[in-house]
Amino acid sequence: MTFAGRRVLVTGGSRGIGRATAEAFAREGAAVAFNYSRLEDEAEARETLAMLTAAVVPAYAARADVSDADAVAHLFSDLRDALGGAPDVLVNNAAITHDAPLMMVAEEAWDRVIATNLKGAYLCCRAALRGMIAAKGGRIVNVVSPAAFFGQEGASSYAAAKAGVVALTKSLAREVARFGITANAISPGLVDTQLIASLAEPRRRDMERQIPLGRMAAPAEIAAGILFLASPAASYVTGTTLHVDGGLTML
Amino acid sequence: MDRDALRREVKDLLATGLRLQVAPADIPDHEPIFGQTLGLDSIDALELVVLVEDRFRVSIPDEDVGRRAFASVDALVDFILAERAG
């Protein structure tokens, strides 16, 4: 039970990588909180919460938009009450994307992606740091993407936001190292989530051929990387990106 | 709490909380807290924000408030008194 007695916040935890991560932390004994932003995610969020509670750890879920400073403040205040203190581990996983070539991206869509993916990470880090500095320790793990390093056709706002999160991670790692806090990024390659499942089989096979390991990742394989970065085993790792992508980028 | 007692408490917190090599009584009243006098930088300020918020139950939400509160020991005492009065 690597995380017994630890408190963890996973943003965007109702499904996919976030859900797998919340469950993995719970299995290792952590008290886990997560948020989700859309009303239509509520059913999945309830499922995730039920799975966490089944692991017999304190768990908490709330609907909150990470790009809204007041909502983030409320989320942190409520999770402190629910879990008995500020988080020791923050996983910034909440993200949205928008599929359109840059020339056609509506300004409002651009702003929304940057607000959720980049500003959301800033707001959640900011809210988590006071508790971590007081505790003289903490772990921040930011979920990024190969798009941050290679770019991605039709996803310029997403790629730009994720590259921004990589730079945020490095800067923050320098700022808070003296307090025993580490900040790292994890870059999942293609992960077998709902989005990928909706693709046609030939497109899927085509994507898998580009991956040296020849298959997509299971969400649990990404969660394993996140737990490593948050664990005592990663005590000397900060400011870097762990690429859990089957060899896709080899950075 | 009167002003002098609060000033002493602030200086004690600075010296012990930030592990200064300076006796609390030797911390000047009117010099900037962060800068050359005490050899503290803007990252040390993060720790002081957390310590001051916790000890004195005040809020230093961002850099604008921080700049005002940490202008000097005296400014910090004023800030705490004003926050408590409000």
Chai-1 contact restraints between the chains, C-beta under 6 A:
chainA,res_idxA,chainB,res_idxB,connection_type,confidence,min_distance_angstrom,max_distance_angstrom,comment,restraint_id
A,R130,B,V50,contact,1.0,0.0,6.0,A-B,restraint_1
A,I133,B,L46,contact,1.0,0.0,6.0,A-B,restraint_2
A,I133,B,E47,contact,1.0,0.0,6.0,A-B,restraint_3
A,I133,B,V50,contact,1.0,0.0,6.0,A-B,restraint_4
A,A134,B,V50,contact,1.0,0.0,6.0,A-B,restraint_5
A,E175,B,I43,contact,1.0,0.0,6.0,A-B,restraint_6
